[in-house]
Amino acid sequence: MKKAFALLTGVMLGFSLVASSAEAAAYTVQPGDTLWKIATANKLTVQDLMKLNPNVSTMLYPGQTLQVPDEKNVYIVQPNDVYWKIAVKVGVPLSVLMRANPQIANPNVLNPGDSIRIPEKPSAYGNGAFPLKPNTYKPYVNNYAEARTWSPTGAEIRAHEGVDIFADKGVPVYSAADGTVINIGWNQYGGWRLTVKTDDSTAFYYAHMSGYAGGMKMGASIKKGQLIGYVGNTGYGPEGTEGQFLPHLHFSIYKTDVSPWKTIDPFPYLSWWELQQ
């Protein structure tokens, strides 16, 4: 048992490093971490750190993911700065910049020395749409590449290949981009899932759904923002299995021009799309 635990811990730490390098604004909690320690290291107050992570309690556990400012994308407020001036300076729409900084209690009052996070537009799919509508889902974190242990044999340790967005069962799911359905149906890991090819090298993957919207079939053409299915908790077993975890949408991005397909961190894309809503 101790050997298995040590192996799992080592794998989780390895996956954490992968996730952190892919999205620098995501921090994976290490043994001995506290909110104060993490906040101080990122030049934040504990209160500001908790505002960035509203679903996190004061009790942390190793492997948990927190959102922290990306140092390479932080602007330090200067005397006489106002939001619209900063938005023009950094080339980000004002509304997007304000949504990216919920820790600023009063956007009309900026204090010199305040840290403003500058959201970075992805190099591709920047015009995508967040797959769930505002106020229909819970705050989410980057759990890409975290360790997962379920398998049909019960003996597999693997990396999580997407990001989970928790919501009530039945919440509508919408396509993040135009594309063509290339896979639909049951997958023992993903339950009722849908794979949409968005271009010659990329596919978006939606999983654990409770059902599909009308018209979903192999070869169907999908438009950005089109209803494609509903949040569920299906999977982790043979067809029909559900209830093994809380309802959520699992969203992945795969590069399909390699074999086997290679997953990439979808969190930066989801974060950007969410700010456009």
MITI-811305 format. One record per residue: x, y, z of N, C-alpha, C in turn. Coordinates in steps of 0.2 Angstrom, whole numbers, plus 2048, in hexadecimal, padded with zeros to 3 digits. Example, Ala and Ser with C-alpha at 12.3 -4.5 7.8 and 13.67 -1.06 7.14 Angstrom:
! residues 2
8427E482783E7EA8278427F0827 8407F58238447FB824840800827 
//
This chain:
! residues 277
8047FA800800800800804806800 80A80680480E80C80581180D7FE 8138087FB8178087F481280B7EF 80C8097EF80780C7EA8068137EC 8058157F280481C7F480A8207F1 81081E7F28168227F08168227E9 81481D7E581481D7DE80F8227DC 8098227DF8038277DD80682E7DE 80982F7E480B8367E68108387E1 8158347DF81A8367DA8178387D3 8128347D180F8357CB80B83C7CB 80783D7D18048437D18088497D1 80E8497D481384E7D481584F7CD 81784A7CA81984B7C381484E7BE 80D84C7BF80884F7BB8078567BD 8088587C480785F7C680C8637C2 8138617C18188647BE8168667B7 8138617B38108617AD80B8677AC 8068667B180186B7B18038727B2 8088737B780A87A7B880E87D7B2 8128797AF81687B7A981187D7A3 80B87A7A380787B79D80288179F 8018837A57FD8887A780088B7AD 8048907AD8078937B28038967B8 7FD8987B67F889B7BB7F58957BF 7F788F7BE7F488A7C27F98877C7 7F88877CE7FD8857D27FA87E7D6 7FE8797D67FD8737D97FF8737E0 7FB8727E57FD8727EC80186C7EE 80786E7F280C8697F480B8687FB 80E8627FD80E861805810866809 80D86880E80F86E81280D875810 80A87580A80787C80880187E80C 80188580D7FB8888107F988E80C 7F389080D7F18968097F689C80A 7F889D8107FC8A38118038A280D 80689C80D80C89B80A80B89C802 8068997FF80589A7F88038A17F7 7FF8A47FB7FE8AC7F98048B07FA 8088AF7FF80E8B37FF8138B27FA 8138AB7F78188AA7F28168AD7EB 80F8AF7EB80C8B27E580B8B97E6 80D8BC7EB80C8C37ED8058C57ED 8018C17F17FA8C27F27F98C17F9 7F38C47FB7F08C38027EC8BC801 7EB8B98077E78B38087E08B5805 7DE8BB8067D78BC8047D78BD7FC 7DC8C07F97DC8C07F27DD8B97EF 7E18B57F27E18AE7F07DB8AA7F0 7D78AB7F57D18A87F67CB8AB7F1 7CC8B17EF7C78B47EA7C98B17E3 7CF8AF7E27D18AC7DC7CF8A57DC 7CD8A27E27CC89B7E27C689A7E7 7C089D7E57BA89D7E97B78967EC 7B98917E87B788A7EB7BC8867EF 7C188A7F17C78877F57C68897FC 7C68848017C68858087CD88680B 7CD8888117D38898147D7882815 7D487D8157D88768157DA87480E 7E187480D7E38728077E686B807 7E68688017E98618017EE8607FB 7F385C7FB7F885C7F67F48597F0 7F685C7EA7F385B7E47ED85F7E2 7EB8637E67E58687E57E886D7E0 7E48707DC7E68757D77E387C7D9 7E88817DA7E58887DB7E788C7D5 7E38927D47E58977CF7E989C7D3 7EE89E7D07F38A47D27F48A87CC 7F68AE7CD7F88B37C87FE8B07C4 7FE8B07BE8048AE7B98088B47B9 80E8B37BC8138B97BD8158BC7B7 8158B87B18178BB7AB8118BF7A8 80B8BE7AB8068C27A88028C67AD 8068C97B18048CE7B78068D57B5 8018D97B68038E07B58028E47BC 8078E77BE8078EB7C48058F27C3 7FF8F47C77FC8FA7C68019007C8 8019057C480590B7C58009117C7 8049167CA80091C7CC7FC91E7C6 7F59207C77F19237C27EE91E7BD 7F09187BE7ED9137B97E69127BB 7E29107B57DB90E7B67DA9087B1 7D59057B27D48FE7AF7D48FF7A7 7D19047A47D090479D7D790679A 7DB90A79E7E290B79B7E690579B 7E69017A07E98FB7A17E78F679B 7E18F679A7DE8F17957E18F378E 7E18FA78C7E48FC7867EB8FA786 7EF8FB78B7F68FA78C7F88F378A 7F48EE78D7F68E778C7F28E4787 7ED8E77837EA8E577E7E58DF77F 7E18E07857DC8DC7877D68DF787 7D08DD7857C98E17867C88E278D 7C58E878F7C48EA7967C08E5799 7BB8E37967B68DE79A7BA8D879C 7BE8D57977C28CF7987C78D079E 7CA8D679E7CF8D77A37CC8D87AA 7C68DB7AA7C38DB7B17C08D47B3 7BE8D07AF7BB8CA7B17C18C57B3 7C78C77B17CD8C37B27D08C57B9 7CD8CA7BC7D08CC7C37CA8CD7C8 7C78C87CA7C28C87CF7C48CB7D6 7CB8CA7D77CE8CC7DD7CD8D47DE 7CC8D87D97CC8DF7D97C58E17DB 7C48E37E17BD8E47E47B98E97E1 7BD8EF7DF7BA8F57DC7BE8F67D6 7BB8F57D07BF8F67CA7C08FD7C8 7BD9027CC7BE9097CB7C390C7CF 7C69077D47CB90A7D87D19057D8 7D69077D57DC9037D47E29067D8 7E59027DC7EB9057E07F29037DE 7F69087DD7FD9067DB8009007DF 8028FC7DB8058F57DE8008F07DD 7FA8F17DC7F58EB7DB7F88E77D5 7F68E07D57F88DC7D07F28DB7CB 7F38DC7C57ED8DA7C07EF8D47BC 7EB8CF7BC7ED8C97B77EB8CB7B0 7F08CA7AC7EE8CB7A57ED8C57A1 7E78C379F7E58BD79C7E88BC795 7EB8B67947EE8B578D7EA8B2789 7E98B57837E48B277E7E88AC77B 7E58A677A7E98A07777EB8A1770 7F089E76E7F289F7677EE89C762 7E98977647E48947607DE894763 7D88947607D18937627D0899767 7D389E7667D18A476B7CA8A676A 7C68A57657BF8A77647BB8A1766 7BD89C76A7B989776C7B4899771 7AF8957737AA8967777AA89277D 7A98947837A98907897A388B789 7A488578A79F88078979988078E 79988479379488579879288C798 78B88D79978989479A78B8977A1 78C89E7A178D8A17A878889F7AD 78A89E7B378689D7B97838967B9 7858917B478288B7B47888867B7 78E8887B87938837BB7968867C1 79A8827C479E8847CA7A58877C8 7A888B7CC7AF88D7CB7B38867CA 7B88877C57BC8817C37C38837C4 7C787D7C47CE87E7C57D287A7BF 7D887B7BF7DC8777BA7DE8707BD 7DA86B7BB7DC8647BD7DF8607B8 7E18637B27E48607AD7EA85C7AF 7EB8567AD7F18527AF7F28507B6 7ED8517BA7EC84E7C17EC8467C0 7EE8437C57EE83C7C57E68397C5 7E58347C17DF8307C27E08297C2 7DC8257C67DE81E7C77D98197C5 7D381C7C37CE8177C17D08147BA 7CF80D7B97CF80A7B37CB8037B3 7CA8007AE7C67FA7AE7C97F57B3 7CF7F57B37D37F07B77D47F27BE 7D37F97BF7D57FC7C67DC7FC7C8 7E07FC7C37E77FC7C47EB8017C0 7E88067BE7EB80B7B97EC8127BD 7F28157BC7F381C7BE7F48207B7 7F08257B67F08287B07F08307B1 7F18347AC7F083B7AD7E983D7AA 7E68427AE7E08457AC7E18497A5 7DD8477A07DE84A79A7DA850798 7D785379D7D385979C7D285D7A2 7CD8617A27CB8657A87C38647A9 7C28637AF7BB8627B27B78687B4 7B18697B17AD86F7B37A786C7B6 7A686D7BD7A186A7C079A86E7C0 79586B7BF78E86E7BE7898697BF 78386B7C077D8667C277C8627BC 77A85C7BD7788577B877385A7B3 77385A7AD76E85D7A87708647A6 7758677A877786E7A677986D79F 77687179A778871793780872792 78286E78D78986F78B789871783 78D87678278E87977B794878778 79587877279B87776E79F87D76F 7A687C7707AA8817717AD88476A 7AC8807657AE88275E7AA87F758 7AB8817527A887E74D7AC87774C 7A98727497AC86C7487A8866745 7AA8607457A785A7437A7855748 7A28527497A284C74E7A584674B 7AB84474F7AF83E74C7AE838751 7AB8397577AA83475B7A4835760 7A083176179A83276579882B768 79682B76F794825772797824778 79781E77B79981C7817A181A781 7A481D7867AB81B7887AC81A78F 7AF8147917AF8127987B281779C 7B781B79A7BA82079E7B582779E 7B38297987AF82F7977A882F797 7A582979879E82879779B82B791 79582E79179383178A797837788 79B8367837A083B78179F83D77A 7A28427787A18457717A884876F 7AA8467697B18487677AF84C761 7B28537607B085775B7B7859758 7B88587517BE85A74E7BD86174C 7C286574E7C186C74D7C586F747 7CB86B7467CF86D7407D386673E 7D886773A7DB8617377E085E73D 7E18627427E685F7477E385F74E 7DD86174F7DA8627567D385F757 7D185C75D7CB85A75E7C985C765 7C385E7677C086076D7BC85A770 7BD8587767BA8527797B685477F 7AF85277F7AB8547847A884D787 7A984C78E7A88467917A3846797 7A184079979D83F79F79684279F 79484379878D846797788841799 78284479B77C84079D77883F796 77984279177684178B778846785 77684577F77784977977284D777 77385377476E85777176C85476A 76685676876485376276985575C 76985075776E85175177584F752 77784D75877D84A75A77E843757 78384375278483C74F78B83D74B 78E83774979483774679383B73F 79884073E79884473879484A738 79184B73E78D85173E79185773F 78F85D73B79286373C790867742 79586A74679386D74C79587474B 79187974E79388074E795882755 79988775679B88A75C79588C760 79488A76678E88C76A788888769 78988376578387E76478287A76A 77C87876C77B87377177D86D76F 78186977378386377178185D776 78085F77C77E85A78177D85D788 77E85978D77C85B794781858799 78285C79E78785A7A37848537A7 78984F7A87878497AC78C8467B0 78C8407B279183C7B67928357B4 7928347AD79282E7AA79982C7A9 79B8257A97A18237A87A481F7AE 7AB81D7AD7AE8197B27AB8127B3 7A980F7AD7A68087AD7A38077A6 79F8017A679C7FF7A079680479E 79380379878E80879678880879B 78780F79D7818107A17848127A8 78A8117AA78D8127B078D81A7B2 78A81C7B778A8237B978A8237C1 78B8297C378B82A7CB7928297CE 7978277CA79E8267CD7A182C7D0 79F8327CE7A28397D079C83E7CF 79E8447D179984A7D079884B7C9 79284E7C77918507C07968557BE 7998557B879D85A7B579E8597AE 7A185E7AA7A385D7A47AA85C7A4 7AD8577A17B485679F7B5859798 7BA85D7987BC8607917C385F790 7C485D78A7CB85C7887CD85E781 7D38607807D58627797DB85D777 7DA85A7717DF85576F7E2857768 7E88567677EB8577617EB85175D 7E88517577E684B7547EB84974E 7F084E74D7F584D7487FB84874A 7FA8457508008417527FC83A754 8008357557FD82E75780282B75C 7FF82A7627F882B7647F6833765 7F08357657EE83C7667F183E76C 7F384576C7F68487727F284D775 7F184D77B7EC85177F7F1858781 7ED85E7817F08647837EC867788 7EF86B78C7EB86E7927E687378F 7E08717917DA87578E7D987B793 7DC87C7997DA88179D7DB88879B 7E18897977E28907957DC892790 7DA88D78C7D488F7877CE89078B 7CC88C7907C688C7937C6893797 7CC89579A7CC89B79E7CB8A1799 7CE8A17937CD8A778F7C58A778C 7C38A178A7BC8A17887B78A378D 7B88A17937B48A37997B48AB79A 7B98AE7997BA8B579A7B68B9794 7B48B678F7B18B97897A98B978A 7A78B578F7A08B479079C8BA792 
//
